[in-house]
């Protein structure tokens, strides 16, 4: 479980982009599974971002730029990946470039990971905590998630000191917020609501006409 804060919760991507990315991701994983390379392709996608793009962010900007034509991008793809990446991965990048879809690499990677997890019976879980989650708590959380969703949980951790304590767990669209910050906010809102009610009650009592 990564607790260095680099792993983020799912980035916001519009629905149309998600759908297109999933189509490409599904085509890629289907081809990879036929060749027994599903795990290897996941690693190559990860390496593209964690090693290549992270070391040179301008490289990712180059591929995602609509101002750069397909031919210059194809030339760079051949120079950087041909003979170094697997044939399947290299061809996939070339197809994306041909359809001017290299800007979808991030959502494609996300969709591929989700499909890979689903087909492997695993569940990716995003966990935010104020401090790194101790091993015993992580194991207990994994067991609870395993019993709840009947899948093998893969915890992705992010340290967020602003939470103060507790944790936030996200599984797809399902969100469980047990952070101290949220609890304090709830208490504060309850105090405000109660105070507003009492003030309004006093106003109503004083504004009620006294009978003859």
VMD Tcl script that draws the C-alpha trace (Angstrom):
set ca {
  {0.00 0.00 0.00}
  {1.50 3.29 -1.12}
  {1.48 5.88 1.66}
  {3.73 8.51 0.09}
  {0.86 10.62 -1.16}
  {1.64 10.16 -4.86}
  {-1.33 7.95 -5.55}
  {-4.42 10.08 -5.94}
  {-8.10 9.28 -6.01}
  {-9.59 8.84 -9.42}
  {-9.16 12.03 -11.47}
  {-12.29 13.66 -12.83}
  {-12.89 12.64 -16.45}
  {-16.03 13.49 -18.44}
  {-18.39 10.65 -19.30}
  {-17.78 10.82 -23.05}
  {-14.03 10.53 -22.59}
  {-14.48 7.64 -20.16}
  {-16.59 5.73 -22.68}
  {-14.11 6.17 -25.54}
  {-11.18 5.31 -23.27}
  {-12.93 2.15 -22.08}
  {-13.48 1.01 -25.67}
  {-9.76 1.29 -26.37}
  {-8.84 -0.27 -23.02}
  {-11.17 -3.21 -23.63}
  {-9.71 -3.80 -27.10}
  {-6.21 -3.71 -25.62}
  {-6.90 -6.08 -22.74}
  {-8.74 -8.52 -25.02}
  {-5.73 -8.65 -27.33}
  {-3.36 -8.92 -24.36}
  {-5.32 -11.78 -22.79}
  {-5.24 -13.74 -26.06}
  {-1.45 -13.49 -25.95}
  {-1.19 -14.08 -22.21}
  {0.19 -10.56 -21.76}
  {-2.51 -8.84 -19.69}
  {-0.23 -8.38 -16.68}
  {2.69 -7.28 -18.85}
  {0.59 -4.65 -20.63}
  {-0.55 -3.26 -17.29}
  {3.10 -2.92 -16.29}
  {3.97 -1.22 -19.58}
  {1.16 1.29 -19.14}
  {2.38 1.96 -15.63}
  {5.96 2.37 -16.77}
  {4.89 4.83 -19.45}
  {3.53 7.17 -16.79}
  {5.70 6.36 -13.79}
  {9.00 6.29 -15.64}
  {8.70 8.12 -18.97}
  {6.13 10.85 -18.40}
  {7.08 11.50 -14.79}
  {10.72 12.09 -15.71}
  {9.76 14.36 -18.61}
  {6.24 15.89 -18.34}
  {6.76 17.74 -21.63}
  {6.82 14.34 -23.31}
  {3.23 13.68 -22.27}
  {2.23 17.22 -23.27}
  {3.74 16.58 -26.72}
  {1.62 13.48 -27.30}
  {-1.52 15.17 -25.97}
  {-1.14 18.33 -28.02}
  {-3.61 18.86 -30.84}
  {-1.13 21.31 -32.40}
  {1.32 18.51 -33.17}
  {0.56 16.37 -36.20}
  {0.40 12.59 -36.37}
  {3.62 12.19 -38.33}
  {5.92 13.93 -35.79}
  {4.28 11.92 -33.03}
  {4.69 8.68 -34.99}
  {8.37 9.44 -35.55}
  {8.89 9.95 -31.81}
  {6.93 6.80 -30.96}
  {9.14 4.75 -33.26}
  {12.30 6.30 -31.88}
  {11.37 5.80 -28.24}
  {9.27 2.62 -28.14}
  {9.93 0.46 -31.21}
  {12.10 -2.48 -30.21}
  {11.95 -1.46 -26.54}
  {8.26 -1.95 -25.74}
  {6.31 -5.09 -26.61}
  {5.01 -5.31 -30.14}
  {1.42 -5.20 -28.89}
  {1.97 -2.08 -26.80}
  {3.91 -0.30 -29.55}
  {1.22 -1.09 -32.14}
  {-1.45 0.11 -29.74}
  {0.32 3.46 -29.33}
  {0.58 3.77 -33.11}
  {-3.15 3.05 -33.51}
  {-3.98 5.70 -30.91}
  {-1.82 8.16 -32.78}
  {-3.43 7.28 -36.11}
  {-6.84 8.07 -34.61}
  {-5.45 11.14 -32.80}
  {-6.28 9.65 -29.41}
  {-2.94 9.77 -27.60}
  {-4.46 12.37 -25.30}
  {-6.62 9.55 -23.87}
  {-3.67 7.59 -22.49}
  {-4.44 8.44 -18.84}
  {-8.14 7.46 -18.89}
  {-7.23 4.41 -20.98}
  {-4.75 3.34 -18.32}
  {-7.40 3.85 -15.63}
  {-9.99 1.84 -17.60}
  {-7.46 -0.92 -18.30}
  {-6.64 -1.23 -14.60}
  {-10.33 -1.44 -13.72}
  {-10.98 -4.11 -16.36}
  {-7.90 -6.05 -15.32}
  {-9.00 -5.97 -11.68}
  {-12.55 -7.06 -12.54}
  {-11.39 -9.99 -14.65}
  {-8.89 -11.02 -11.97}
  {-11.51 -10.90 -9.19}
  {-9.80 -7.96 -7.51}
  {-11.20 -4.70 -6.18}
  {-9.16 -1.49 -6.20}
  {-9.84 0.55 -3.08}
  {-8.68 4.14 -2.52}
  {-7.92 5.00 1.09}
  {-7.04 8.42 2.52}
  {-5.74 8.72 6.06}
  {-4.20 11.48 8.14}
  {-1.15 9.30 8.84}
  {0.12 6.09 7.23}
  {-2.27 3.26 8.01}
  {-0.71 0.70 10.43}
  {-0.41 -2.85 9.12}
  {-2.93 -4.29 11.57}
  {-5.57 -1.69 10.62}
  {-4.86 -2.22 6.93}
  {-5.31 -5.97 7.31}
  {-8.55 -5.49 9.24}
  {-9.85 -3.10 6.56}
  {-8.90 -5.55 3.81}
  {-10.79 -8.33 5.58}
  {-13.92 -6.18 5.99}
  {-13.79 -5.17 2.31}
  {-13.25 -8.80 1.29}
  {-16.33 -9.90 3.23}
  {-18.43 -6.98 1.95}
  {-17.60 -7.09 -1.77}
  {-16.51 -10.76 -2.10}
  {-13.41 -9.73 -4.02}
  {-9.74 -9.41 -3.22}
  {-9.14 -5.75 -2.26}
  {-6.14 -3.83 -3.57}
  {-5.57 -0.84 -1.32}
  {-4.15 2.37 -2.78}
  {-3.21 4.77 0.02}
  {-2.84 8.52 0.22}
  {-1.78 10.47 3.29}
  {-3.85 13.64 3.82}
  {-2.99 15.43 7.12}
  {-6.03 17.70 6.71}
  {-8.26 14.77 7.63}
  {-6.89 15.05 11.21}
  {-7.72 11.39 11.86}
  {-9.96 8.54 10.74}
  {-10.11 7.54 7.10}
  {-11.93 7.95 3.78}
  {-12.54 4.83 1.70}
  {-13.59 4.95 -1.95}
  {-14.60 1.97 -4.09}
  {-15.77 3.16 -7.49}
  {-18.72 5.46 -6.82}
  {-19.12 4.17 -3.24}
  {-17.62 6.48 -0.61}
  {-17.28 5.99 3.13}
  {-16.07 9.06 5.01}
  {-15.12 8.43 8.64}
  {-12.56 11.20 8.89}
  {-12.30 13.36 11.99}
  {-12.59 16.45 9.81}
  {-15.97 15.30 8.49}
  {-17.15 14.35 11.98}
  {-16.20 17.80 13.30}
  {-18.00 19.42 10.38}
  {-21.11 17.36 11.13}
  {-21.02 18.35 14.80}
  {-20.52 22.01 13.88}
  {-23.48 21.89 11.48}
  {-25.65 20.30 14.16}
  {-24.70 23.04 16.63}
  {-25.49 25.73 14.07}
  {-28.82 24.11 13.21}
  {-29.76 23.79 16.88}
  {-28.77 27.40 17.59}
  {-30.77 28.62 14.61}
  {-33.78 26.61 15.77}
  {-33.59 28.03 19.29}
  {-33.23 31.58 18.02}
  {-36.19 31.15 15.71}
  {-38.22 29.60 18.54}
  {-37.56 32.65 20.74}
  {-38.56 34.98 17.93}
  {-41.77 33.05 17.35}
  {-42.58 33.12 21.06}
  {-42.09 36.87 21.38}
  {-43.91 37.61 18.15}
  {-47.00 35.57 19.11}
  {-49.88 37.93 20.02}
  {-51.01 37.69 23.66}
  {-54.65 36.80 23.96}
  {-57.21 39.22 25.52}
}
mol new
graphics top color blue
foreach p $ca { graphics top sphere $p radius 0.5 }
foreach p [lrange $ca 0 end-1] q [lrange $ca 1 end] { graphics top cylinder $p $q radius 0.2 }
display resetview
